């Protein structure tokens, strides 16, 4: 399934995407912490190697997801929407 451009989403779809983004942010932060912890542990125990770089690459990819979340927030602001307005 292809993801629609943010500008083409309806207001309800945009609000739903924002709700999903909040949960995604928490999960990404936990996974990123785990990856960074593995990289630090690997560096201390075995020195710089594959298990130092590999988790950091995945942490970088998780950071890229933050750009999509930021774009969603900007679109919500431009449409003057928030979660409270959807309950009315």
N, CA and C atoms as an extended XYZ file, in Angstrom:
264
Properties=species:S:1:pos:R:3:atomname:S:1:resname:S:1:resid:I:1 pbc="F F F"
N         0.848       -1.176        0.000 N   UNK     1
C         0.000        0.000        0.000 CA  UNK     1
C         0.890        1.235        0.000 C   UNK     1
N         0.638        2.135       -0.918 N   UNK     2
C         1.429        3.356       -0.981 CA  UNK     2
C         0.851        4.388       -0.027 C   UNK     2
N         1.736        5.143        0.551 N   UNK     3
C         1.296        6.168        1.487 CA  UNK     3
C         0.979        7.441        0.714 C   UNK     3
N        -0.192        8.023        1.017 N   UNK     4
C        -0.586        9.262        0.357 CA  UNK     4
C         0.318       10.395        0.818 C   UNK     4
N         0.437       11.400       -0.025 N   UNK     5
C         1.147       12.599        0.398 CA  UNK     5
C         0.350       13.262        1.506 C   UNK     5
N         1.038       13.884        2.399 N   UNK     6
C         0.395       14.493        3.559 CA  UNK     6
C        -0.596       15.568        3.139 C   UNK     6
N        -0.282       16.310        2.105 N   UNK     7
C        -1.164       17.393        1.663 CA  UNK     7
C        -2.483       16.851        1.125 C   UNK     7
N        -2.493       15.616        0.638 N   UNK     8
C        -3.694       15.043        0.036 CA  UNK     8
C        -4.577       14.300        1.030 C   UNK     8
N        -4.147       14.181        2.276 N   UNK     9
C        -4.937       13.477        3.279 CA  UNK     9
C        -6.130       14.327        3.719 C   UNK     9
N        -7.214       13.660        4.051 N   UNK    10
C        -8.366       14.366        4.620 CA  UNK    10
C        -8.026       14.738        6.057 C   UNK    10
N        -8.855       15.596        6.643 N   UNK    11
C        -8.610       16.017        8.016 CA  UNK    11
C        -8.636       14.828        8.974 C   UNK    11
N        -9.605       13.940        8.816 N   UNK    12
C        -9.712       12.778        9.695 CA  UNK    12
C        -8.508       11.847        9.537 C   UNK    12
N        -8.064       11.642        8.320 N   UNK    13
C        -6.896       10.787        8.089 CA  UNK    13
C        -5.646       11.405        8.704 C   UNK    13
N        -5.547       12.710        8.622 N   UNK    14
C        -4.400       13.412        9.181 CA  UNK    14
C        -4.387       13.308       10.704 C   UNK    14
N        -5.548       13.460       11.327 N   UNK    15
C        -5.639       13.327       12.777 CA  UNK    15
C        -5.322       11.896       13.219 C   UNK    15
N        -5.769       10.910       12.456 N   UNK    16
C        -5.471        9.514       12.776 CA  UNK    16
C        -3.972        9.248       12.633 C   UNK    16
N        -3.358        9.837       11.632 N   UNK    17
C        -1.929        9.664       11.435 CA  UNK    17
C        -1.157       10.288       12.593 C   UNK    17
N        -1.662       11.392       13.128 N   UNK    18
C        -1.010       12.031       14.267 CA  UNK    18
C        -1.082       11.122       15.498 C   UNK    18
N        -2.218       10.479       15.718 N   UNK    19
C        -2.351        9.565       16.854 CA  UNK    19
C        -1.373        8.397       16.719 C   UNK    19
N        -1.261        7.866       15.510 N   UNK    20
C        -0.327        6.759       15.278 CA  UNK    20
C         1.108        7.219       15.447 C   UNK    20
N         1.391        8.462       15.100 N   UNK    21
C         2.748        8.993       15.199 CA  UNK    21
C         3.196        9.107       16.647 C   UNK    21
N         2.267        9.415       17.551 N   UNK    22
C         2.629        9.522       18.971 CA  UNK    22
C         3.113        8.178       19.502 C   UNK    22
N         2.392        7.112       19.203 N   UNK    23
C         2.803        5.786       19.644 CA  UNK    23
C         4.108        5.377       18.971 C   UNK    23
N         4.222        5.679       17.705 N   UNK    24
C         5.421        5.348       16.949 CA  UNK    24
C         6.646        6.047       17.520 C   UNK    24
N         6.499        7.268       17.968 N   UNK    25
C         7.614        8.023       18.538 CA  UNK    25
C         8.129        7.358       19.804 C   UNK    25
N         7.216        6.894       20.656 N   UNK    26
C         7.616        6.237       21.898 CA  UNK    26
C         8.342        4.924       21.606 C   UNK    26
N         7.804        4.142       20.692 N   UNK    27
C         8.425        2.869       20.340 CA  UNK    27
C         9.791        3.097       19.700 C   UNK    27
N         9.884        4.072       18.809 N   UNK    28
C        11.167        4.375       18.163 CA  UNK    28
C        12.225        4.809       19.175 C   UNK    28
N        11.824        5.578       20.172 N   UNK    29
C        12.772        6.028       21.189 CA  UNK    29
C        13.312        4.843       21.988 C   UNK    29
N        12.444        3.908       22.330 N   UNK    30
C        12.890        2.727       23.071 CA  UNK    30
C        13.832        1.868       22.233 C   UNK    30
N        13.492        1.656       20.983 N   UNK    31
C        14.338        0.846       20.106 CA  UNK    31
C        15.675        1.536       19.873 C   UNK    31
N        15.648        2.859       19.692 N   UNK    32
C        16.879        3.603       19.470 CA  UNK    32
C        17.787        3.507       20.696 C   UNK    32
N        17.208        3.592       21.885 N   UNK    33
C        17.989        3.437       23.109 CA  UNK    33
C        18.628        2.062       23.192 C   UNK    33
N        17.879        1.047       22.802 N   UNK    34
C        18.405       -0.311       22.788 CA  UNK    34
C        19.577       -0.433       21.813 C   UNK    34
N        19.407        0.102       20.605 N   UNK    35
C        20.469        0.043       19.598 CA  UNK    35
C        21.730        0.762       20.064 C   UNK    35
N        21.552        1.932       20.645 N   UNK    36
C        22.710        2.695       21.118 CA  UNK    36
C        23.382        1.956       22.278 C   UNK    36
N        22.575        1.355       23.156 N   UNK    37
C        23.130        0.559       24.255 CA  UNK    37
C        23.933       -0.629       23.749 C   UNK    37
N        23.420       -1.324       22.740 N   UNK    38
C        24.148       -2.451       22.155 CA  UNK    38
C        25.458       -1.973       21.535 C   UNK    38
N        25.421       -0.846       20.859 N   UNK    39
C        26.646       -0.313       20.242 CA  UNK    39
C        27.682        0.043       21.300 C   UNK    39
N        27.261        0.660       22.380 N   UNK    40
C        28.203        1.027       23.450 CA  UNK    40
C        28.758       -0.226       24.122 C   UNK    40
N        27.895       -1.171       24.444 N   UNK    41
C        28.336       -2.412       25.078 CA  UNK    41
C        29.323       -3.159       24.178 C   UNK    41
N        28.998       -3.245       22.898 N   UNK    42
C        29.872       -3.935       21.949 CA  UNK    42
C        31.231       -3.248       21.847 C   UNK    42
N        31.227       -1.939       21.857 N   UNK    43
C        32.482       -1.191       21.770 CA  UNK    43
C        33.346       -1.432       23.008 C   UNK    43
N        32.709       -1.457       24.173 N   UNK    44
C        33.466       -1.668       25.416 CA  UNK    44
C        34.030       -3.078       25.479 C   UNK    44
N        33.223       -4.071       25.116 N   UNK    45
C        33.647       -5.468       25.243 CA  UNK    45
C        34.613       -5.917       24.144 C   UNK    45
N        34.326       -5.541       22.905 N   UNK    46
C        35.101       -6.091       21.789 CA  UNK    46
C        35.793       -5.036       20.935 C   UNK    46
N        35.608       -3.795       21.250 N   UNK    47
C        36.202       -2.746       20.437 CA  UNK    47
C        35.285       -2.380       19.268 C   UNK    47
N        35.775       -1.494       18.456 N   UNK    48
C        34.988       -1.002       17.330 CA  UNK    48
C        34.885       -2.094       16.271 C   UNK    48
N        33.639       -2.394       15.843 N   UNK    49
C        33.451       -3.443       14.845 CA  UNK    49
C        32.051       -3.417       14.265 C   UNK    49
N        31.647       -4.551       13.726 N   UNK    50
C        30.351       -4.666       13.056 CA  UNK    50
C        29.193       -4.351       13.988 C   UNK    50
N        29.230       -4.901       15.217 N   UNK    51
C        28.126       -4.706       16.148 CA  UNK    51
C        28.126       -3.317       16.781 C   UNK    51
N        29.090       -2.500       16.442 N   UNK    52
C        29.056       -1.095       16.837 CA  UNK    52
C        28.352       -0.278       15.764 C   UNK    52
N        28.674       -0.541       14.523 N   UNK    53
C        28.150        0.247       13.407 CA  UNK    53
C        26.730       -0.173       13.036 C   UNK    53
N        26.456       -1.473       13.023 N   UNK    54
C        25.167       -1.995       12.571 CA  UNK    54
C        23.979       -1.400       13.341 C   UNK    54
N        23.980       -1.402       14.681 N   UNK    55
C        22.843       -0.796       15.397 CA  UNK    55
C        22.720        0.712       15.170 C   UNK    55
N        23.848        1.369       14.969 N   UNK    56
C        23.802        2.815       14.749 CA  UNK    56
C        23.176        3.159       13.402 C   UNK    56
N        23.336        2.278       12.424 N   UNK    57
C        22.682        2.488       11.128 CA  UNK    57
C        21.166        2.422       11.297 C   UNK    57
N        20.690        1.456       12.065 N   UNK    58
C        19.250        1.361       12.303 CA  UNK    58
C        18.735        2.545       13.114 C   UNK    58
N        19.521        3.022       14.057 N   UNK    59
C        19.120        4.201       14.830 CA  UNK    59
C        18.972        5.406       13.907 C   UNK    59
N        19.863        5.539       12.944 N   UNK    60
C        19.774        6.629       11.965 CA  UNK    60
C        18.485        6.516       11.138 C   UNK    60
N        18.145        5.299       10.730 N   UNK    61
C        16.919        5.103        9.952 CA  UNK    61
C        15.675        5.468       10.765 C   UNK    61
N        15.700        5.192       12.055 N   UNK    62
C        14.578        5.573       12.906 CA  UNK    62
C        14.466        7.090       13.028 C   UNK    62
N        15.587        7.767       12.995 N   UNK    63
C        15.564        9.235       13.045 CA  UNK    63
C        14.926        9.826       11.795 C   UNK    63
N        15.050        9.135       10.677 N   UNK    64
C        14.449        9.618        9.436 CA  UNK    64
C        12.929        9.646        9.539 C   UNK    64
N        12.360        8.741       10.341 N   UNK    65
C        10.913        8.705       10.529 CA  UNK    65
C        10.421        9.980       11.216 C   UNK    65
N        11.292       10.608       11.997 N   UNK    66
C        10.918       11.824       12.709 CA  UNK    66
C        10.572       12.958       11.734 C   UNK    66
N        11.195       12.962       10.559 N   UNK    67
C        10.891       13.983        9.555 CA  UNK    67
C         9.440       13.873        9.083 C   UNK    67
N         8.956       12.652        8.928 N   UNK    68
C         7.568       12.446        8.504 CA  UNK    68
C         6.603       12.931        9.581 C   UNK    68
N         6.935       12.661       10.822 N   UNK    69
C         6.080       13.088       11.933 CA  UNK    69
C         6.052       14.611       12.006 C   UNK    69
N         7.194       15.234       11.804 N   UNK    70
C         7.266       16.699       11.828 CA  UNK    70
C         6.438       17.305       10.692 C   UNK    70
N         6.480       16.677        9.514 N   UNK    71
C         5.693       17.165        8.386 CA  UNK    71
C         4.198       17.052        8.676 C   UNK    71
N         3.800       15.995        9.366 N   UNK    72
C         2.394       15.827        9.742 CA  UNK    72
C         1.967       16.929       10.704 C   UNK    72
N         2.819       17.226       11.673 N   UNK    73
C         2.503       18.288       12.634 CA  UNK    73
C         2.390       19.647       11.946 C   UNK    73
N         3.267       19.916       11.000 N   UNK    74
C         3.209       21.187       10.279 CA  UNK    74
C         1.930       21.299        9.458 C   UNK    74
N         1.514       20.200        8.851 N   UNK    75
C         0.275       20.211        8.066 CA  UNK    75
C        -0.932       20.429        8.978 C   UNK    75
N        -0.917       19.834       10.165 N   UNK    76
C        -1.995       20.055       11.123 CA  UNK    76
C        -2.073       21.526       11.531 C   UNK    76
N        -0.918       22.140       11.740 N   UNK    77
C        -0.897       23.557       12.097 CA  UNK    77
C        -1.402       24.423       10.949 C   UNK    77
N        -1.018       24.075        9.723 N   UNK    78
C        -1.449       24.880        8.582 CA  UNK    78
C        -2.962       24.774        8.357 C   UNK    78
N        -3.543       23.630        8.707 N   UNK    79
C        -4.996       23.452        8.588 CA  UNK    79
C        -5.730       23.891        9.851 C   UNK    79
N        -4.973       24.303       10.867 N   UNK    80
C        -5.536       24.739       12.137 CA  UNK    80
C        -6.355       23.617       12.783 C   UNK    80
N        -5.787       22.426       12.827 N   UNK    81
C        -6.435       21.253       13.417 CA  UNK    81
C        -5.665       20.806       14.642 C   UNK    81
N        -6.386       20.186       15.553 N   UNK    82
C        -5.770       19.480       16.672 CA  UNK    82
C        -6.739       18.389       17.109 C   UNK    82
N        -6.334       17.566       18.076 N   UNK    83
C        -7.175       16.456       18.495 CA  UNK    83
C        -8.476       16.937       19.126 C   UNK    83
N        -8.454       18.060       19.816 N   UNK    84
C        -9.657       18.556       20.483 CA  UNK    84
C       -10.729       18.968       19.478 C   UNK    84
N       -10.321       19.510       18.323 N   UNK    85
C       -11.299       19.931       17.339 CA  UNK    85
C       -11.985       18.746       16.673 C   UNK    85
N       -11.354       17.572       16.699 N   UNK    86
C       -11.967       16.397       16.068 CA  UNK    86
C       -13.062       15.803       16.938 C   UNK    86
N       -13.061       16.105       18.237 N   UNK    87
C       -14.063       15.556       19.155 CA  UNK    87
C       -15.339       16.368       19.136 C   UNK    87
N       -15.317       17.548       18.571 N   UNK    88
C       -16.497       18.437       18.556 CA  UNK    88
C       -17.494       17.983       17.525 C   UNK    88
